[in-house]
C-alpha cells in the first residue's frame, strides 16, 4: 500500500525496490497505490476535503475493503499513507484478519512537517510537548490552518489508539529513527530496524572520480547551499554536480555564480543517470540539515564504492562511519564541512580506501540478498503478532 509523492523521492524508490524484491522471490504481490499528483486534477470542492482525507480517506478505505475481500492477502505492508490512503486503512486490514506492517520512512506520525526541522534547525517540540506546537509555527506548508487539520487528524488517531492497536509491526530504517518513534509514543516492543537497500547491484566503479556530487531535493533542509559554501572556501575546489530539483534551484544556481563555484545542475535524474554520475564522483556530499531517517543516496554511493561525507546527526552516523566508509562533519556547519572537503582533496589514497570499505559495507548490509530474508522474517513475525489480543 503506497501513496506516491508528486515529486518522486526516497520513499517511492524503497517501495519500488521492495516490491521488485518480493516478486523476484516468487511472492504473490497485490499493489494498492494512490498518487498525490491526482490532487492537481481535483476541483476546488474536492481539494477542500484533503485535510479530512489525511485522517480518514473514505474512498481508499472503501477500495481497500473490496480489494482485501477479493484477494485475501496475508500481510498488508504500508509504506506511505499520506494523504490519500490515511491511517484509517489499518483498521480495514485488521478487521479482515490481515497482519499490518507500517514502514516509517519519515517522521510524519510525530511531526506534521515530517522532518523534525524548523527554521533550519532540528526541532522536536511536538514530541516534547504536543502535536499542536506545530500549529503555533505553521510547520506544514507554512499554513496554520493546514497544519491544524493535519495535527488534529493525527491526534484523533492517537486518541482512539490507532497506532497502538491497529498496526502489528513498525519498520524503521535506523536505530536513530526507532528511538525517536519510541520516544514519541509508538510501542517500542513492536518497532524493528530494517535498513534500506540498493538493487540491482550496479557494480564497483572504475577509477576514483574527479568531481563532488550532491544528490537530493533542492530545498533548504537538504543543505545543498552548505556544499556550495564549503567548496567556495577551498583554494582549488573540484567541480560540483548537483543532481536533483526543487523549490530552491534558482536560488542555488545564483549562489553558485556568486561564490564562483563550478556547479552543474542536472535536474532530477533517474537511477541509471545517477549511477553514471557516481561513476565519475570522488565522493558524495550529503549535507542535510534535517534528521535523515536513513539516506538512500548514501547506499547507492556505497554500492559503487564512493565514500560519503555527511553530518554527524540523525541516522547518518549509523551508515557513514567516520574514517571507515566516509567522513562526518558538524551538522549545518559549512566551515567544518570545508575542513573535511579539504582533507578529501589532500588525501586521495585515504579517500579511495574509504570507498573500498563502503563497497564492502554494501555487500554485507545493503544488497538485496540479506534484505529479502529480513523482510520475509518480519512479515512472519507480524502474522504471529496479529493473532495476539490488543
Beta strands, then each sheet from edge to edge (+ up, - down):
strand 1: 2-4
strand 2: 33-35
strand 3: 75-78
strand 4: 99-104
strand 5: 117-118
strand 6: 121-122
strand 7: 169-172
strand 8: 191-193
strand 9: 211-215
strand 10: 240-243
strand 11: 263-267
strand 12: 281-286
strand 13: 307-311
strand 14: 326-329
sheet 1: 1+ 2+
sheet 2: 3+ 4+ 7+ 8+
sheet 3: 5+ 6-
sheet 4: 11+ 10+ 9+ 12+ 13+ 14+
end
